[in-house]
Amino acid sequence: MADIVVTRSNLPFVLGGTTAFTVELGAANPNQPLPRDTQVVLAVETQASANQPVTLGGAGSWTLGLKTRANVELRAVWQTDAALIRKYGLQPYFVIDPHGVVLLFTVGTSADGSFAGKFRYGALTAGATFEAGGDLSFTYARPGDPAAPMAALIPDFFSHVGLPATLTAAPPPGEFVHFEYGGYLQLGGSVGVGYEMKGTPALDIGQLHLAEHYQLSLVASAGLSAQVGGFFGIDIRADLDAQGRPRPGWARVVVNRTRASEFTFAADVSVTAKTKPQNLPKTPSEFLGSLVGVNVKNWLNLLQHVEEATDWNQTLTELDDLSIDFLTGWFGQTPAGATLPAFLAKVKQVVAEYDQVDTTVLTAVDHFFDKISGPGLGNDVAQGLESLAHLPSWDALRGDVDPTLWGLVNELTDGDPLGWIAEKAVGALQKRAQAVLDLGRAAATNELKAFITYAKGEFGLDTLVEGLRAIDTPAKLQAALKKRSGAFLERLLGPEIKTISQTQFGAVVTTLHDVLARIETFEQQAYDALTQALAQSLSFDLHLGYSRASDREALVDVAINTSTPEGQALLHAAALGDFTQALAAYRPDLVRLYAGTLTTNLVKTRTIGVNVVGWHDGWHYQSVEKVLLHGEQQIVPNEAGGVTVFSTIDLTKTTGQDRQRDRGKAQDKVRTYFLLRFLGESRGVVATDPAGQQYLIDTITQMAASYQLTFEDNHTTPKDLAYYLSFARDFGLVDAGLQPATIGQLLPQLAVNDYGNVSVQYVVRYTEDGLRRLFLQPPDDDAVRRIMREVILANFLAVGGDIAGEGWVYWTADVYTQWKQSPGAFDERPTLTYRPIDRSPYPDTRPAPPDVTLPADRHRYLGALYRIEDAFVGDFQTLAKLIAAGRISPIAFQQALGGVGDTLQAIDDFGESVNTTFALFDALLLQAGAKRQSALTLTSSAAGRRVKKVFVAA
């Protein structure tokens, strides 16, 4: 047998444990070239053993520890090896050199070339040592001289091998480094945060109609960092141009998901968003201005409302004093009688011009109006817009870009500058910049410009607020109520301000100054809620993207310029699984971003849907006092990336867990009522309009419903895990094939079969198509009862103790029959033992007890549960009759369903959980075959480590 011994002088990547590698050639002659056009696989003897491991690595790199001989190979790839060429992406090399050969050195891969490692719960670090084949696998490829004898070819090949983090330059064609590991991927990015606001005057089912639609406004650029845990393959090779030629100095780094078929769920994702707005020098009260209706787009919405109206006298009754004052001042006189036609013609002209203006342009004008129109106030902004209006090419934005200029680019590209640069001509940006300048300059040459100038100058938020600051006595308040300041005060404190008595003036002045003092901090609270919703939305989408990705889809795909020290540092970080800096900012001279499932989510603008519950009816605004004074409670982000502003529902009466419960109930109520109204409209029971129905759909789909069922166990066993999964499986939240053992191998342990503290949460987001399926065929009474009983049983089991026993009695069908025969007598029963108890819906993990003794005082409680159950079933029967009966008015629809809200509230009160209502509706959606995007999150804390696993079922 002929062997080639490669000594340490040709093994720069071997740090210790051996003095040589032995390449076994079998019968081949080492003095001959590699056999051509045959697949050659050579075993490599490293002398590694458990007692004397061999370490591979280099300065600044993680190291590989070899403890066995197995899975260390050297193979040759020729042009005829189609499968290997496809597997390792070697087609471009063989186009250049069809007669060449590529040598592949693999460490830690199985016979079929796949990685079979475990999960380490940590990021790759330069100082870490990994077990080859257990934690990490490694492949290095490099072309060789096919005419050289193997005795020279093989040592020369090994002399060039280096681990990924030791790379300092882009590999040439045919050379690449590939490694696979289980651990964390570090990502970063800058995302434009925008919002669009819609609202309804009241939460009553009959009054759920769209008050106003405030279109997209980009308010900040949020820096994000994300950590994604899973199984990854990272590939580093030359970056090629469209013609397949290498770009000098550029390395292509691609991350794929591995083991996709084995682990069909999402792994561990955490997202951190910086809440401080960046790069956008605009008015500090953007969000509040839209909420109280005094931004330019609000006033234009008012004009659209007037233009669409058919009865001016009726329209006047819909407008509040501030709206009438605005229209009168803008027109120059009271629009009535002979002047009305001219007024309506002017309205029509402005609306027609408004319809031709891009929303982004109008938003930018609103943001930067003073800096564009006032000499000396914002020359940096005006000059920046001038520069962009005449930008010669995208290349002019390379290198260090002035922060103000880059902020304007971010604004005018809807927060997606990378997408615009990749997909649009520079003329699109030029056009928007010039349009902003044209609309913002003070010399108004058309009606729309004059309208904007008037709105910003006379009715802008800063002007109106300043008018209120001088009110410091009851007398001044009384005088202000007759002027514009009083009209604006109504929007802040509510229309009731006009009817208060003089004895209340002093208290109102105090409240007013409390509100004014909160305006500056309020905007930060709004940004905090928006960015929290952003992080939650992005986290869900990253989970979804990971779980759906195949091993052929790129999760991350970037090219890095290694010709500078900074580029080399970025490549080094990427080789450690860290793309935070590479993705954090637009630097086309250093990083080019290709399409990647995860990175695409990190550079696109996120539009946060804001739903204001209790906004305005017509243009009669309700009070925003609670929102301004208690924004941290009244502005509520949710798991799906939406935000609800509760202006009329007080969420400040309780503290701690009770407050959290109140917020949850308020969210549940919003979701339920919107769902019922949408159901009525989608079935044709209640008349609708396209804008109104879209509002209902947007609100429901932008709100995630979650329930935790208070699962928490400090010593979670495999049996406990199985129970959590069985419940989730029954509700369609996880793949039916998911086994507890599969999850168990990814969780840290305190001891054998002890996973420590584990909490479980379920989250569901709905889709429009799925919601339209709800109640196409309403479930029968028995199905509704079973769903309700299973949900409440699960809640009671989570509480445990005597409550769990009561849950088992409630679950047992014969007990309901006994109650039904004589409800009054049932409530007065003495202590009784119930036997038998119906079979558990979770027989393998939570079997039913043989009997349960129910104390006398709990029978009345149990009877109340059965009354709620009957009421709920009756409500469903009413709903079915409504759908079959034909169209009715919204108020009649509300009255017919009036009991539903009371019943659902009662379910929550008795369900020992904030979210029983959601769980019930979620199960009904599942029964109806409604499409959902569900997630099960297990958070595990054991042995000093905290791990979160999210399982997404779409």
SULMOSUL-V704776 format. One line per field, one symbol per residue. phi: phi as a letter, one per 40 degrees, with the letter a starting at -180 (. if undefined). Layout:
phi->???
This chain:
phi->.cbbcbcdcbbccccigababbcccgcccccbcddcgbcbbbcbcbgcaccbcbbbiadgbcbbbcbaccgbbbbbbbcccdcccccbgcddccccbcbcbbcbbbbgccccgbcbcbbcfaccbcccbbccgcbababbbacbccccccccccdccccbcacdcccbacccdgbabbababibbcbaabbcbbabbbabcacddcbcbccabccdbcbabccbbbbbcibbbbbbaccbcccgcccdgcbcbbbbcbfcccbcbccbbbbbbcccdbgbcbdcbdccdcccgbcdcccccccccccccbbccccdcccccccccccccccgaccafcccdcccccdcccccccccccdccccccccbdcccccdgcacccccccccccbccacccccgcbddcccccccccbfgbccccccbbcccccdccccccccccccccbaccccccccccccbcddcccccccccbbdccccccccbddcccddccbhccdcbcccccccccdccdcccccccccccccccccccccdccccdcccdccccccccbcccbabbbcccbdccccccccccbgbbdccbcacbccbbbbccadccdccbccbcccbbccgcabgbccccbdccccbdcccbbcbccgbbbbccbccbbcbbfcccccccccccccdcccccccccccccgcbcabdcccccccdccccbcbbabffcaacbcbdccdccdcccccccgcbdcccbdcccdcbbcbcacgbcgcbbbbbbbbbbcccccccgdbdccdcccccccccccdccccccggccccccccccccccccccccadcccccccdbbbaccddccbccbbccccabcbcdccccccccccccccccccccccccccccchcbcdccccccbdccccccccdccccfacbddcdcccccccccgccbbcabbbbbbafgbbbbbbbbbc
